[in-house]
Amino acid sequence: MLDLSIIKPHVRLELDETDEDVLLETYATAAQRLVENRTGRTLYATDGEIPTDSETGEPTDDSALVLDDDLTTAMLLLIGHWFENREAVVIGSSPAELPMAVEALISPYRHYQIY
């Protein structure tokens, strides 16, 4: 969902450096899934990707969420964090946790279902 052209500058890699591409793409997919899981919504890159009813043209995904700057920033923070801290525990320093800003950025997008 996020292109390497936006991820690489965030993690301070040159665009022509390709050694970490697979890892960064894996982190990008994991960041997308984390946002989807935490919000309870399905993330789409554009409005045009949201599935619609063929007869009415109305969206069929009530939990659709279109990628915006807040969500992009949250995903970049996650990717950058994982890129810098490649293990679950960092030896010799305090444990590395998810950046606090991630929750602040994605929490307004949470989809609550009432049963």
N, CA, C and O atoms as a GROMACS GRO file, in nm:
protein
  460
    1MET      N    1   0.082  -0.119   0.000
    1MET     CA    2   0.000   0.000   0.000
    1MET      C    3   0.087   0.125   0.000
    1MET      O    4   0.066   0.216  -0.081
    2LEU      N    5   0.184   0.131   0.091
    2LEU     CA    6   0.279   0.242   0.087
    2LEU      C    7   0.392   0.207  -0.009
    2LEU      O    8   0.446   0.096  -0.006
    3ASP      N    9   0.426   0.301  -0.092
    3ASP     CA   10   0.531   0.280  -0.191
    3ASP      C   11   0.669   0.300  -0.128
    3ASP      O   12   0.685   0.379  -0.035
    4LEU      N   13   0.766   0.227  -0.179
    4LEU     CA   14   0.903   0.241  -0.129
    4LEU      C   15   0.957   0.382  -0.146
    4LEU      O   16   1.048   0.422  -0.074
    5SER      N   17   0.901   0.457  -0.240
    5SER     CA   18   0.948   0.594  -0.262
    5SER      C   19   0.915   0.686  -0.145
    5SER      O   20   0.977   0.792  -0.132
    6ILE      N   21   0.819   0.650  -0.062
    6ILE     CA   22   0.790   0.727   0.059
    6ILE      C   23   0.852   0.662   0.183
    6ILE      O   24   0.886   0.731   0.279
    7ILE      N   25   0.867   0.531   0.180
    7ILE     CA   26   0.924   0.460   0.295
    7ILE      C   27   1.074   0.484   0.307
    7ILE      O   28   1.123   0.513   0.416
    8LYS      N   29   1.146   0.473   0.198
    8LYS     CA   30   1.293   0.484   0.204
    8LYS      C   31   1.342   0.617   0.260
    8LYS      O   32   1.429   0.616   0.346
    9PRO      N   33   1.290   0.731   0.216
    9PRO     CA   34   1.336   0.856   0.279
    9PRO      C   35   1.305   0.861   0.428
    9PRO      O   36   1.381   0.919   0.506
   10HIS      N   37   1.194   0.800   0.468
   10HIS     CA   38   1.158   0.801   0.610
   10HIS      C   39   1.260   0.724   0.694
   10HIS      O   40   1.292   0.766   0.806
   11VAL      N   41   1.310   0.614   0.641
   11VAL     CA   42   1.410   0.535   0.716
   11VAL      C   43   1.552   0.574   0.678
   11VAL      O   44   1.648   0.505   0.714
   12ARG      N   45   1.564   0.683   0.606
   12ARG     CA   46   1.693   0.741   0.566
   12ARG      C   47   1.776   0.649   0.476
   12ARG      O   48   1.896   0.632   0.495
   13LEU      N   49   1.707   0.592   0.376
   13LEU     CA   50   1.775   0.514   0.273
   13LEU      C   51   1.759   0.586   0.140
   13LEU      O   52   1.657   0.651   0.116
   14GLU      N   53   1.859   0.576   0.056
   14GLU     CA   54   1.850   0.632  -0.078
   14GLU      C   55   1.756   0.545  -0.162
   14GLU      O   56   1.748   0.424  -0.141
   15LEU      N   57   1.686   0.607  -0.254
   15LEU     CA   58   1.591   0.533  -0.336
   15LEU      C   59   1.656   0.423  -0.418
   15LEU      O   60   1.592   0.322  -0.447
   16ASP      N   61   1.783   0.442  -0.456
   16ASP     CA   62   1.850   0.340  -0.538
   16ASP      C   63   1.912   0.226  -0.456
   16ASP      O   64   1.966   0.132  -0.513
   17GLU      N   65   1.904   0.235  -0.324
   17GLU     CA   66   1.949   0.125  -0.238
   17GLU      C   67   1.839   0.019  -0.236
   17GLU      O   68   1.725   0.049  -0.199
   18THR      N   69   1.872  -0.102  -0.276
   18THR     CA   70   1.768  -0.205  -0.288
   18THR      C   71   1.785  -0.322  -0.192
   18THR      O   72   1.701  -0.412  -0.188
   19ASP      N   73   1.893  -0.323  -0.114
   19ASP     CA   74   1.921  -0.436  -0.025
   19ASP      C   75   1.809  -0.462   0.076
   19ASP      O   76   1.786  -0.577   0.114
   20GLU      N   77   1.740  -0.358   0.119
   20GLU     CA   78   1.637  -0.372   0.224
   20GLU      C   79   1.494  -0.369   0.169
   20GLU      O   80   1.399  -0.364   0.247
   21ASP      N   81   1.477  -0.372   0.038
   21ASP     CA   82   1.344  -0.358  -0.022
   21ASP      C   83   1.244  -0.462   0.026
   21ASP      O   84   1.131  -0.428   0.061
   22VAL      N   85   1.284  -0.587   0.027
   22VAL     CA   86   1.192  -0.694   0.068
   22VAL      C   87   1.152  -0.676   0.214
   22VAL      O   88   1.035  -0.691   0.249
   23LEU      N   89   1.247  -0.643   0.298
   23LEU     CA   90   1.220  -0.621   0.439
   23LEU      C   91   1.124  -0.503   0.457
   23LEU      O   92   1.028  -0.513   0.534
   24LEU      N   93   1.149  -0.393   0.387
   24LEU     CA   94   1.063  -0.275   0.398
   24LEU      C   95   0.921  -0.305   0.348
   24LEU      O   96   0.824  -0.258   0.407
   25GLU      N   97   0.910  -0.381   0.242
   25GLU     CA   98   0.777  -0.418   0.192
   25GLU      C   99   0.704  -0.508   0.292
   25GLU      O  100   0.583  -0.497   0.309
   26THR      N  101   0.778  -0.596   0.359
   26THR     CA  102   0.720  -0.681   0.463
   26THR      C  103   0.670  -0.596   0.579
   26THR      O  104   0.559  -0.616   0.628
   27TYR      N  105   0.751  -0.499   0.622
   27TYR     CA  106   0.710  -0.408   0.728
   27TYR      C  107   0.589  -0.326   0.687
   27TYR      O  108   0.501  -0.301   0.770
   28ALA      N  109   0.583  -0.284   0.561
   28ALA     CA  110   0.469  -0.206   0.513
   28ALA      C  111   0.340  -0.286   0.520
   28ALA      O  112   0.235  -0.235   0.559
   29THR      N  113   0.347  -0.413   0.482
   29THR     CA  114   0.230  -0.500   0.489
   29THR      C  115   0.189  -0.521   0.634
   29THR      O  116   0.070  -0.518   0.667
   30ALA      N  117   0.287  -0.542   0.722
   30ALA     CA  118   0.257  -0.561   0.864
   30ALA      C  119   0.196  -0.434   0.924
   30ALA      O  120   0.105  -0.442   1.006
   31ALA      N  121   0.245  -0.317   0.884
   31ALA     CA  122   0.190  -0.191   0.934
   31ALA      C  123   0.046  -0.173   0.888
   31ALA      O  124  -0.039  -0.128   0.965
   32GLN      N  125   0.018  -0.208   0.763
   32GLN     CA  126  -0.119  -0.199   0.712
   32GLN      C  127  -0.210  -0.290   0.793
   32GLN      O  128  -0.320  -0.249   0.834
   33ARG      N  129  -0.167  -0.411   0.817
   33ARG     CA  130  -0.249  -0.506   0.894
   33ARG      C  131  -0.269  -0.459   1.038
   33ARG      O  132  -0.377  -0.476   1.094
   34LEU      N  133  -0.166  -0.401   1.098
   34LEU     CA  134  -0.180  -0.352   1.234
   34LEU      C  135  -0.284  -0.240   1.238
   34LEU      O  136  -0.369  -0.238   1.328
   35VAL      N  137  -0.279  -0.149   1.144
   35VAL     CA  138  -0.378  -0.040   1.139
   35VAL      C  139  -0.518  -0.098   1.119
   35VAL      O  140  -0.612  -0.055   1.185
   36GLU      N  141  -0.531  -0.193   1.029
   36GLU     CA  142  -0.662  -0.254   1.007
   36GLU      C  143  -0.712  -0.326   1.132
   36GLU      O  144  -0.830  -0.315   1.166
   37ASN      N  145  -0.625  -0.399   1.199
   37ASN     CA  146  -0.665  -0.472   1.320
   37ASN      C  147  -0.700  -0.378   1.434
   37ASN      O  148  -0.798  -0.402   1.506
   38ARG      N  149  -0.624  -0.272   1.452
   38ARG     CA  150  -0.650  -0.179   1.562
   38ARG      C  151  -0.773  -0.093   1.538
   38ARG      O  152  -0.839  -0.051   1.632
   39THR      N  153  -0.803  -0.066   1.412
   39THR     CA  154  -0.920   0.017   1.382
   39THR      C  155  -1.045  -0.066   1.356
   39THR      O  156  -1.156  -0.014   1.364
   40GLY      N  157  -1.028  -0.194   1.326
   40GLY     CA  158  -1.142  -0.278   1.291
   40GLY      C  159  -1.200  -0.242   1.156
   40GLY      O  160  -1.318  -0.262   1.130
   41ARG      N  161  -1.114  -0.186   1.069
   41ARG     CA  162  -1.160  -0.139   0.938
   41ARG      C  163  -1.067  -0.192   0.829
   41ARG      O  164  -0.954  -0.231   0.856
   42THR      N  165  -1.117  -0.192   0.705
   42THR     CA  166  -1.038  -0.235   0.591
   42THR      C  167  -0.979  -0.111   0.525
   42THR      O  168  -1.051  -0.016   0.493
   43LEU      N  169  -0.850  -0.112   0.504
   43LEU     CA  170  -0.779   0.003   0.449
   43LEU      C  171  -0.770  -0.007   0.298
   43LEU      O  172  -0.734  -0.112   0.243
   44TYR      N  173  -0.803   0.101   0.230
   44TYR     CA  174  -0.795   0.111   0.085
   44TYR      C  175  -0.709   0.232   0.049
   44TYR      O  176  -0.710   0.334   0.119
   45ALA      N  177  -0.634   0.220  -0.061
   45ALA     CA  178  -0.546   0.330  -0.104
   45ALA      C  179  -0.626   0.449  -0.154
   45ALA      O  180  -0.586   0.564  -0.133
   46THR      N  181  -0.738   0.424  -0.221
   46THR     CA  182  -0.820   0.532  -0.278
   46THR      C  183  -0.968   0.499  -0.262
   46THR      O  184  -1.005   0.385  -0.235
   47ASP      N  185  -1.053   0.600  -0.279
   47ASP     CA  186  -1.198   0.578  -0.277
   47ASP      C  187  -1.239   0.479  -0.385
   47ASP      O  188  -1.331   0.399  -0.365
   48GLY      N  189  -1.172   0.484  -0.499
   48GLY     CA  190  -1.206   0.399  -0.612
   48GLY      C  191  -1.184   0.251  -0.588
   48GLY      O  192  -1.240   0.168  -0.660
   49GLU      N  193  -1.106   0.216  -0.488
   49GLU     CA  194  -1.080   0.076  -0.457
   49GLU      C  195  -1.187   0.014  -0.367
   49GLU      O  196  -1.193  -0.109  -0.354
   50ILE      N  197  -1.271   0.096  -0.306
   50ILE     CA  198  -1.374   0.043  -0.218
   50ILE      C  199  -1.477  -0.031  -0.302
   50ILE      O  200  -1.531   0.026  -0.398
   51PRO      N  201  -1.506  -0.157  -0.269
   51PRO     CA  202  -1.603  -0.233  -0.349
   51PRO      C  203  -1.742  -0.170  -0.342
   51PRO      O  204  -1.784  -0.118  -0.239
   52THR      N  205  -1.812  -0.175  -0.456
   52THR     CA  206  -1.946  -0.117  -0.463
   52THR      C  207  -2.044  -0.219  -0.519
   52THR      O  208  -2.006  -0.314  -0.588
   53ASP      N  209  -2.169  -0.198  -0.488
   53ASP     CA  210  -2.277  -0.281  -0.541
   53ASP      C  211  -2.290  -0.250  -0.690
   53ASP      O  212  -2.294  -0.134  -0.730
   54SER      N  213  -2.297  -0.355  -0.771
   54SER     CA  214  -2.301  -0.336  -0.916
   54SER      C  215  -2.429  -0.268  -0.963
   54SER      O  216  -2.430  -0.204  -1.068
   55GLU      N  217  -2.535  -0.282  -0.887
   55GLU     CA  218  -2.662  -0.221  -0.928
   55GLU      C  219  -2.678  -0.078  -0.878
   55GLU      O  220  -2.719   0.011  -0.952
   56THR      N  221  -2.645  -0.057  -0.751
   56THR     CA  222  -2.669   0.075  -0.692
   56THR      C  223  -2.546   0.165  -0.693
   56THR      O  224  -2.558   0.287  -0.686
   57GLY      N  225  -2.428   0.105  -0.703
   57GLY     CA  226  -2.305   0.183  -0.697
   57GLY      C  227  -2.267   0.223  -0.556
   57GLY      O  228  -2.168   0.294  -0.536
   58GLU      N  229  -2.345   0.179  -0.458
   58GLU     CA  230  -2.318   0.210  -0.318
   58GLU      C  231  -2.204   0.122  -0.266
   58GLU      O  232  -2.193   0.006  -0.305
   59PRO      N  233  -2.120   0.176  -0.177
   59PRO     CA  234  -2.013   0.095  -0.118
   59PRO      C  235  -2.071  -0.025  -0.043
   59PRO      O  236  -2.173  -0.015   0.025
   60THR      N  237  -2.004  -0.139  -0.057
   60THR     CA  238  -2.047  -0.261   0.012
   60THR      C  239  -1.965  -0.291   0.137
   60THR      O  240  -1.998  -0.382   0.212
   61ASP      N  241  -1.860  -0.214   0.159
   61ASP     CA  242  -1.775  -0.233   0.276
   61ASP      C  243  -1.803  -0.119   0.374
   61ASP      O  244  -1.754  -0.007   0.357
   62ASP      N  245  -1.885  -0.150   0.476
   62ASP     CA  246  -1.921  -0.047   0.575
   62ASP      C  247  -1.803  -0.004   0.661
   62ASP      O  248  -1.808   0.101   0.725
   63SER      N  249  -1.698  -0.084   0.663
   63SER     CA  250  -1.583  -0.051   0.746
   63SER      C  251  -1.465   0.002   0.662
   63SER      O  252  -1.351   0.001   0.708
   64ALA      N  253  -1.496   0.046   0.541
   64ALA     CA  254  -1.389   0.096   0.452
   64ALA      C  255  -1.323   0.219   0.512
   64ALA      O  256  -1.388   0.306   0.571
   65LEU      N  257  -1.193   0.225   0.496
   65LEU     CA  258  -1.113   0.338   0.543
   65LEU      C  259  -1.010   0.370   0.435
   65LEU      O  260  -0.932   0.284   0.395
   66VAL      N  261  -1.012   0.494   0.388
   66VAL     CA  262  -0.920   0.535   0.282
   66VAL      C  263  -0.793   0.592   0.345
   66VAL      O  264  -0.799   0.674   0.437
   67LEU      N  265  -0.680   0.547   0.294
   67LEU     CA  266  -0.550   0.591   0.343
   67LEU      C  267  -0.540   0.743   0.333
   67LEU      O  268  -0.564   0.800   0.227
   68ASP      N  269  -0.505   0.808   0.443
   68ASP     CA  270  -0.485   0.953   0.444
   68ASP      C  271  -0.352   0.984   0.510
   68ASP      O  272  -0.275   0.892   0.541
   69ASP      N  273  -0.324   1.111   0.532
   69ASP     CA  274  -0.195   1.150   0.589
   69ASP      C  275  -0.173   1.096   0.730
   69ASP      O  276  -0.062   1.054   0.764
   70ASP      N  277  -0.278   1.095   0.812
   70ASP     CA  278  -0.264   1.042   0.949
   70ASP      C  279  -0.224   0.895   0.947
   70ASP      O  280  -0.132   0.853   1.018
   71LEU      N  281  -0.295   0.818   0.867
   71LEU     CA  282  -0.269   0.674   0.860
   71LEU      C  283  -0.134   0.646   0.795
   71LEU      O  284  -0.063   0.554   0.836
   72THR      N  285  -0.098   0.723   0.694
   72THR     CA  286   0.033   0.709   0.631
   72THR      C  287   0.143   0.737   0.733
   72THR      O  288   0.241   0.663   0.741
   73THR      N  289   0.125   0.844   0.812
   73THR     CA  290   0.224   0.878   0.914
   73THR      C  291   0.236   0.767   1.018
   73THR      O  292   0.347   0.729   1.056
   74ALA      N  293   0.123   0.714   1.063
   74ALA     CA  294   0.126   0.605   1.160
   74ALA      C  295   0.200   0.484   1.104
   74ALA      O  296   0.282   0.424   1.173
   75MET      N  297   0.171   0.450   0.979
   75MET     CA  298   0.238   0.336   0.917
   75MET      C  299   0.388   0.361   0.901
   75MET      O  300   0.468   0.271   0.922
   76LEU      N  301   0.425   0.482   0.863
   76LEU     CA  302   0.568   0.516   0.850
   76LEU      C  303   0.639   0.508   0.985
   76LEU      O  304   0.753   0.462   0.994
   77LEU      N  305   0.572   0.554   1.092
   77LEU     CA  306   0.631   0.544   1.225
   77LEU      C  307   0.654   0.398   1.264
   77LEU      O  308   0.758   0.364   1.320
   78LEU      N  309   0.556   0.313   1.234
   78LEU     CA  310   0.572   0.170   1.263
   78LEU      C  311   0.688   0.111   1.183
   78LEU      O  312   0.773   0.042   1.238
   79ILE      N  313   0.689   0.138   1.053
   79ILE     CA  314   0.795   0.084   0.967
   79ILE      C  315   0.932   0.130   1.015
   79ILE      O  316   1.025   0.051   1.023
   80GLY      N  317   0.944   0.260   1.045
   80GLY     CA  318   1.071   0.313   1.094
   80GLY      C  319   1.114   0.250   1.225
   80GLY      O  320   1.231   0.220   1.246
   81HIS      N  321   1.017   0.230   1.313
   81HIS     CA  322   1.046   0.167   1.442
   81HIS      C  323   1.096   0.024   1.423
   81HIS      O  324   1.196  -0.016   1.483
   82TRP      N  325   1.025  -0.051   1.341
   82TRP     CA  326   1.066  -0.190   1.316
   82TRP      C  327   1.199  -0.198   1.243
   82TRP      O  328   1.277  -0.290   1.266
   83PHE      N  329   1.226  -0.103   1.155
   83PHE     CA  330   1.351  -0.102   1.080
   83PHE      C  331   1.469  -0.077   1.174
   83PHE      O  332   1.576  -0.137   1.160
   84GLU      N  333   1.449   0.013   1.270
   84GLU     CA  334   1.556   0.044   1.366
   84GLU      C  335   1.570  -0.062   1.474
   84GLU      O  336   1.681  -0.088   1.521
   85ASN      N  337   1.460  -0.124   1.514
   85ASN     CA  338   1.458  -0.221   1.624
   85ASN      C  339   1.412  -0.354   1.568
   85ASN      O  340   1.293  -0.388   1.574
   86ARG      N  341   1.505  -0.430   1.515
   86ARG     CA  342   1.470  -0.552   1.441
   86ARG      C  343   1.443  -0.672   1.529
   86ARG      O  344   1.415  -0.781   1.478
   87GLU      N  345   1.452  -0.657   1.657
   87GLU     CA  346   1.421  -0.765   1.750
   87GLU      C  347   1.314  -0.718   1.847
   87GLU      O  348   1.294  -0.597   1.864
   88ALA      N  349   1.248  -0.812   1.911
   88ALA     CA  350   1.141  -0.778   2.006
   88ALA      C  351   1.196  -0.707   2.129
   88ALA      O  352   1.128  -0.623   2.189
   89VAL      N  353   1.319  -0.741   2.167
   89VAL     CA  354   1.382  -0.681   2.283
   89VAL      C  355   1.518  -0.629   2.241
   89VAL      O  356   1.593  -0.696   2.170
   90VAL      N  357   1.550  -0.509   2.285
   90VAL     CA  358   1.680  -0.449   2.255
   90VAL      C  359   1.768  -0.467   2.378
   90VAL      O  360   1.738  -0.412   2.483
   91ILE      N  361   1.875  -0.544   2.366
   91ILE     CA  362   1.966  -0.571   2.477
   91ILE      C  363   2.046  -0.446   2.508
   91ILE      O  364   2.094  -0.378   2.417
   92GLY      N  365   2.060  -0.416   2.637
   92GLY     CA  366   2.145  -0.304   2.678
   92GLY      C  367   2.072  -0.171   2.686
   92GLY      O  368   2.136  -0.069   2.713
   93SER      N  369   1.945  -0.168   2.663
   93SER     CA  370   1.869  -0.044   2.678
   93SER      C  371   1.727  -0.079   2.718
   93SER      O  372   1.692  -0.196   2.733
   94SER      N  373   1.647   0.023   2.734
   94SER     CA  374   1.509  -0.005   2.771
   94SER      C  375   1.437  -0.073   2.655
   94SER      O  376   1.472  -0.051   2.539
   95PRO      N  377   1.338  -0.155   2.684
   95PRO     CA  378   1.265  -0.223   2.577
   95PRO      C  379   1.206  -0.122   2.478
   95PRO      O  380   1.159  -0.015   2.517
   96ALA      N  381   1.209  -0.158   2.352
   96ALA     CA  382   1.155  -0.071   2.248
   96ALA      C  383   1.006  -0.099   2.231
   96ALA      O  384   0.967  -0.212   2.202
   97GLU      N  385   0.925   0.004   2.249
   97GLU     CA  386   0.781  -0.012   2.234
   97GLU      C  387   0.736   0.063   2.109
   97GLU      O  388   0.811   0.141   2.052
   98LEU      N  389   0.613   0.037   2.068
   98LEU     CA  390   0.559   0.110   1.954
   98LEU      C  391   0.554   0.259   1.988
   98LEU      O  392   0.525   0.296   2.101
   99PRO      N  393   0.582   0.342   1.890
   99PRO     CA  394   0.574   0.486   1.915
   99PRO      C  395   0.434   0.525   1.961
   99PRO      O  396   0.334   0.479   1.904
  100MET      N  397   0.426   0.609   2.066
  100MET     CA  398   0.298   0.651   2.120
  100MET      C  399   0.211   0.720   2.015
  100MET      O  400   0.089   0.708   2.017
  101ALA      N  401   0.274   0.791   1.925
  101ALA     CA  402   0.200   0.865   1.823
  101ALA      C  403   0.116   0.774   1.735
  101ALA      O  404   0.014   0.818   1.681
  102VAL      N  405   0.155   0.649   1.720
  102VAL     CA  406   0.079   0.557   1.635
  102VAL      C  407  -0.064   0.543   1.688
  102VAL      O  408  -0.160   0.557   1.612
  103GLU      N  409  -0.078   0.516   1.815
  103GLU     CA  410  -0.213   0.503   1.873
  103GLU      C  411  -0.290   0.634   1.862
  103GLU      O  412  -0.409   0.633   1.831
  104ALA      N  413  -0.223   0.745   1.886
  104ALA     CA  414  -0.290   0.875   1.875
  104ALA      C  415  -0.339   0.901   1.733
  104ALA      O  416  -0.445   0.961   1.714
  105LEU      N  417  -0.263   0.858   1.635
  105LEU     CA  418  -0.300   0.882   1.496
  105LEU      C  419  -0.412   0.791   1.447
  105LEU      O  420  -0.496   0.834   1.368
  106ILE      N  421  -0.414   0.666   1.493
  106ILE     CA  422  -0.513   0.573   1.438
  106ILE      C  423  -0.639   0.560   1.524
  106ILE      O  424  -0.742   0.516   1.473
  107SER      N  425  -0.634   0.597   1.651
  107SER     CA  426  -0.750   0.576   1.737
  107SER      C  427  -0.876   0.650   1.691
  107SER      O  428  -0.985   0.597   1.712
  108PRO      N  429  -0.869   0.769   1.631
  108PRO     CA  430  -0.993   0.832   1.584
  108PRO      C  431  -1.063   0.755   1.472
  108PRO      O  432  -1.180   0.780   1.444
  109TYR      N  433  -0.994   0.663   1.408
  109TYR     CA  434  -1.049   0.588   1.296
  109TYR      C  435  -1.110   0.454   1.338
  109TYR      O  436  -1.156   0.378   1.254
  110ARG      N  437  -1.110   0.425   1.468
  110ARG     CA  438  -1.164   0.297   1.515
  110ARG      C  439  -1.311   0.286   1.479
  110ARG      O  440  -1.388   0.381   1.489
  111HIS      N  441  -1.346   0.167   1.437
  111HIS     CA  442  -1.484   0.135   1.398
  111HIS      C  443  -1.542   0.049   1.508
  111HIS      O  444  -1.499  -0.064   1.529
  112TYR      N  445  -1.641   0.102   1.578
  112TYR     CA  446  -1.702   0.027   1.686
  112TYR      C  447  -1.834  -0.029   1.638
  112TYR      O  448  -1.914   0.041   1.576
  113GLN      N  449  -1.856  -0.156   1.668
  113GLN     CA  450  -1.982  -0.219   1.630
  113GLN      C  451  -2.067  -0.234   1.755
  113GLN      O  452  -2.019  -0.275   1.861
  114ILE      N  453  -2.192  -0.202   1.741
  114ILE     CA  454  -2.286  -0.215   1.851
  114ILE      C  455  -2.372  -0.338   1.823
  114ILE      O  456  -2.434  -0.349   1.717
  115TYR      N  457  -2.376  -0.426   1.918
  115TYR     CA  458  -2.452  -0.550   1.901
  115TYR      C  459  -2.581  -0.543   1.977
  115TYR      O  460  -2.659  -0.638   1.975
   0.00000   0.00000   0.00000
